């Protein structure tokens, strides 16, 4: 047995889980798919006195179409998106992203809510939900609340979750059918966390573009100036300059090599969206 | 404090008392003596401990035994009479899909799942699908050849066609 001893509670409902987490004297952590937390427990890097397992809460494993948006339960595994067992309103972007996270044996257990709660800057879903302008639905001792995906992550592994709060769902608006997306991820080995990754969206009907960059030492960067240039139909040279400028002007202090990598990845995402 | 869990392991119902911190891999190897499931890195990287939980591949080293209460677990031992697994084992033998054999149980389970989901595969798709399993002997050439040979054989078998239709 690798981890240090801990107590275990299999939560029967969201309310039960939150009641268990609402403890200031001991370290209580929620267990979702465990694909990041259990390795950390095995390495004894994540201290924990008690685990609250969310695996028994069926309400968190459902996806529901709600008019112009889809509400995805936080405990849906990546493979549910990959296999299209849940509805999609993103023109195939979410199934694509779900199918290229880590490896199949991880995707069957790792969950969308768990991945977003961990807030690893290089995590796939984080970038995706920010790009799709989703909302994060949260439940805690004070009841439910909702916040924009762009405001959920505050730094590397830091989120807006308060004491004993949990993500219960991710609410993704249906994107226009005429919108195209492009994704690009730079990794040294397949299945690894990204060195850089970007998603570009462009809807020719409304002429609206969106460019979001991930693996950037904190929350994903929404590159608004660059997106405005995409809408104007800028060529690759012009876009490269604007992206470079916007990255330098950000607060992330990129090294010259990182700037080069992020700029290249952003351009490739735009290319993969069928632009340029 | 130990917790009671009931699992269906390779078709047999087992109830046992486990410590919350015990991994499913340790439970299988030490309590059940099912030692085909190998432990390499114990942090979810190498894939040697890949098993099937409710028919889906998973890393037994980063799955807690208590967290899979009620699940159906299948290890390599439990696929002894499986047609596809027999084809894979034969191919690994014929095409030199192993040297020391430590990674082989994970390789077999992962490739079994891959071929169940996608009966027709080219070399590139095999390499992509097997990227979560590490081998430190073969350089992967023999493994990829083995899976390709198995894929071709499986694609032509009546059971594969039945599964594709069903």
Boltz contact constraints between the chains, C-beta under 6 A:
constraints:
  - contact:
      token1: [A, 1]
      token2: [B, 21]
      max_distance: 6.0
  - contact:
      token1: [A, 1]
      token2: [B, 22]
      max_distance: 6.0
  - contact:
      token1: [A, 2]
      token2: [B, 42]
      max_distance: 6.0
  - contact:
      token1: [A, 3]
      token2: [B, 21]
      max_distance: 6.0
  - contact:
      token1: [A, 5]
      token2: [B, 21]
      max_distance: 6.0
  - contact:
      token1: [A, 6]
      token2: [B, 20]
      max_distance: 6.0
  - contact:
      token1: [A, 8]
      token2: [B, 20]
      max_distance: 6.0
  - contact:
      token1: [A, 8]
      token2: [B, 66]
      max_distance: 6.0
  - contact:
      token1: [A, 38]
      token2: [B, 62]
      max_distance: 6.0
  - contact:
      token1: [A, 39]
      token2: [B, 43]
      max_distance: 6.0
  - contact:
      token1: [A, 39]
      token2: [B, 44]
      max_distance: 6.0
  - contact:
      token1: [A, 39]
      token2: [B, 62]
      max_distance: 6.0
  - contact:
      token1: [A, 42]
      token2: [B, 42]
      max_distance: 6.0
  - contact:
      token1: [A, 42]
      token2: [B, 43]
      max_distance: 6.0
  - contact:
      token1: [A, 53]
      token2: [B, 67]
      max_distance: 6.0
  - contact:
      token1: [A, 55]
      token2: [B, 67]
      max_distance: 6.0
  - contact:
      token1: [A, 103]
      token2: [B, 132]
      max_distance: 6.0
  - contact:
      token1: [A, 104]
      token2: [B, 57]
      max_distance: 6.0
  - contact:
      token1: [A, 105]
      token2: [B, 50]
      max_distance: 6.0
  - contact:
      token1: [A, 105]
      token2: [B, 57]
      max_distance: 6.0
  - contact:
      token1: [A, 105]
      token2: [B, 58]
      max_distance: 6.0
  - contact:
      token1: [A, 105]
      token2: [B, 59]
      max_distance: 6.0
  - contact:
      token1: [A, 105]
      token2: [B, 132]
      max_distance: 6.0
  - contact:
      token1: [A, 108]
      token2: [B, 56]
      max_distance: 6.0
  - contact:
      token1: [A, 108]
      token2: [B, 58]
      max_distance: 6.0
  - contact:
      token1: [A, 109]
      token2: [B, 58]
      max_distance: 6.0
  - contact:
      token1: [A, 190]
      token2: [B, 131]
      max_distance: 6.0
  - contact:
      token1: [A, 191]
      token2: [B, 131]
      max_distance: 6.0
  - contact:
      token1: [A, 191]
      token2: [B, 132]
      max_distance: 6.0
